[in-house]
Amino acid sequence: MQPLSAVVPFLFRGRDFFVKRDDLIDPLLSGNKYRKLYTLIQTPARRYRRIVSYGGTQSNAMLSIAALCDQKGWDFHYTCKPVPEHLKSSPTGNLKLALGLGMQLHEVEHKQFDAAIASLGTPTEAATLFVPQGGADPIAQAGINVLAREIKAWQQAQGIETLHVVTPSGTGTTAFYLAHALPDVAVLTTACVGDRDYLIRQMRMLGELPRNLRILENEKKHHFARPYAEFLALYRELKEAGIEFDLIYGANMWHTLLQNIDAIEGAILYVHSGGLMGNETMLDRYRHKGL
Ligand SMILES: *Cc1c(COP(=O)(O)O)cnc(C)c1O
């Protein structure tokens, strides 16, 4: 079968990498969100009428589900915590795009949020599907398996014996199922949301941690989705070298990978996880900070 994305060589800081260009599959349904939503993309439109989900208002998963629902003609209801006035009156970035795709936003006060999510999680109609935050759901496995098969076929065609596959983690769903499907490959990731323990807890909800999965640690603690001068510098350097990555997950993964690079022997395949649509709002925040 024809792979959904190409693998390209990428020379960076004098070392040879390969990058799987999942960012080029679809502009909105990009990167690992395309893979995680693959089962739903293949589902006939008549199967559902409504998708419900929740999370942050600049989330890449939110935008991807909005694009999917727009294509399928499904209603999309998204629950979030109260949105700041300025953002409500003039939405930016992923929020603006998702609202433009027909997403219906439901704000819930912090105190009532957990209860609201719990009731979303148990839909009473068969035509309504609940997708957990970030698409962290067993439904993602089939699409990640397709990615794994593409990687396996590429590895065999290249005759690569020792392979490391690198991709950043939010919920860890992508890295978890990739490691599961590629037992002979070392899957390297890093925790971009919360710390290592948080990531392990998230992954354990999907099953026992595969032994070939390694969580690399950054020497410096970075908070999720905040601007850091070192991330911006690396983002620019990577872009200069030929590939744009996202400023939240990609910059963090590369920063962490480069700290650990001397200990990694053999070929490295970086799976581009997409998310470029979010760079616009992140670059605005960097400008605001004077960086
Ligand atoms: C969502 C996302 C991730 C995290 O994926 P998980 O499967 O939740 O670990 C990584 N990179 C980008 C660009 C994303 O949008």
The ligand as a Gaussian input file, in Angstrom:
#p B3LYP/6-31G(d) Opt

LIG

0 1
 C       -1.211000      16.346000      19.938000
 C        0.208000      16.532000      19.562000
 C        1.232000      15.745000      20.138000
 C        0.989000      14.777000      21.264000
 O        0.408000      13.573000      20.865000
 P       -0.020000      12.504000      21.952000
 O       -0.487000      11.344000      21.163000
 O       -1.134000      13.111000      22.758000
 O        1.146000      12.205000      22.804000
 C        2.516000      15.929000      19.668000
 N        2.805000      16.848000      18.715000
 C        1.857000      17.620000      18.178000
 C        2.252000      18.652000      17.164000
 C        0.531000      17.503000      18.577000
 O       -0.415000      18.296000      18.047000

